């Protein structure tokens, strides 16, 4: 069955050391990428249904998920990594501020 504009085609999971901070169904995700050692690159990456498998280094910045053009999830992460595979995006970070709530764990 084909996904239409109102049918979530992606799953976004936000993981911190304390567990799953969020799981969201959506049709697009935006991630803030980390700059390289020379301070270049970075920017934002957009993920849609059918995106190639990838692992991305994240910078400090926003993670957003949208469904039908409306933002359904927003968080600010403190760097980390994102894995994209089979229409699932897993964001792994040490800390994140999600919808005004903090999901944080101190590195030991």
C-alpha positions as CSV (number, residue, x, y, z in Angstrom):
1,X,0.0,0.0,0.0
2,X,1.5,3.4,-1.0
3,X,1.9,6.1,1.6
4,X,-0.1,9.3,1.0
5,X,0.6,12.8,2.4
6,X,-1.4,12.0,5.6
7,X,0.1,8.5,6.2
8,X,3.3,8.4,8.3
9,X,6.0,6.7,6.3
10,X,8.9,7.1,8.7
11,X,9.6,6.4,12.3
12,X,11.9,8.7,14.3
13,X,13.4,7.4,17.6
14,X,15.4,9.7,19.8
15,X,17.6,7.8,22.2
16,X,19.6,9.1,25.2
17,X,21.6,7.2,27.8
18,X,18.5,7.0,30.0
19,X,16.4,5.3,27.2
20,X,14.0,6.2,24.5
21,X,13.2,10.0,24.8
22,X,10.7,9.9,21.9
23,X,9.2,7.8,19.1
24,X,7.4,9.7,16.4
25,X,5.6,8.7,13.2
26,X,6.2,11.2,10.4
27,X,6.8,11.7,6.7
28,X,9.9,13.9,6.9
29,X,12.8,14.6,9.3
30,X,15.4,17.4,9.4
31,X,18.7,16.9,11.2
32,X,21.5,19.4,12.1
33,X,24.8,17.9,10.8
34,X,28.2,18.4,12.4
35,X,30.8,20.6,10.8
36,X,34.1,18.9,9.7
37,X,37.4,19.5,11.4
38,X,38.0,22.6,9.2
39,X,34.7,24.1,10.4
40,X,32.9,23.5,7.0
41,X,30.1,21.4,5.9
42,X,27.4,20.8,8.5
43,X,24.0,22.3,7.6
44,X,20.7,20.5,7.6
45,X,19.9,17.1,6.2
46,X,16.3,16.3,5.1
47,X,15.1,12.6,5.2
48,X,12.1,11.4,3.3
49,X,10.7,7.9,2.7
50,X,13.0,5.7,0.7
51,X,16.2,7.5,1.8
52,X,19.4,5.6,1.3
53,X,20.9,3.9,4.4
54,X,23.3,6.3,6.1
55,X,25.0,7.2,9.3
56,X,25.4,10.9,10.0
57,X,27.4,12.9,12.7
58,X,25.1,15.4,14.3
59,X,25.9,18.9,15.5
60,X,24.3,20.8,18.3
61,X,21.0,21.9,16.9
62,X,17.4,20.9,16.0
63,X,15.8,17.6,15.1
64,X,12.4,18.1,13.6
65,X,9.8,15.6,12.3
66,X,6.8,16.7,10.2
67,X,3.6,15.0,9.0
68,X,1.6,16.5,6.2
69,X,3.7,19.7,6.4
70,X,3.0,20.3,10.1
71,X,5.9,19.9,12.7
72,X,4.8,17.0,15.0
73,X,8.1,16.7,17.0
74,X,10.9,19.1,17.7
75,X,14.0,18.7,19.9
76,X,17.4,20.2,20.3
77,X,20.3,17.7,20.6
78,X,23.8,18.2,21.9
79,X,25.4,16.4,19.0
80,X,25.4,12.6,18.5
81,X,24.7,10.3,15.6
82,X,21.8,9.4,13.3
83,X,21.2,6.1,11.6
84,X,18.9,6.0,8.6
85,X,17.7,2.5,7.4
86,X,14.5,1.1,6.1
87,X,12.4,4.3,6.7
88,X,13.6,4.4,10.4
89,X,15.7,7.2,11.7
90,X,17.5,6.6,15.1
91,X,19.1,9.6,16.7
92,X,21.6,8.8,19.5
93,X,22.6,11.7,21.7
94,X,24.0,12.3,25.2
95,X,21.3,15.0,25.9
96,X,18.3,16.5,24.3
97,X,15.6,19.1,25.1
98,X,12.3,17.7,23.8
99,X,9.1,19.9,23.8
100,X,10.3,21.9,26.7
101,X,11.3,18.8,28.7
102,X,14.9,17.8,29.2
103,X,16.2,14.3,28.5
104,X,19.7,14.4,29.8
105,X,22.4,12.2,31.1
106,X,25.9,13.3,32.2
107,X,28.8,11.5,30.6
108,X,30.8,9.8,33.3
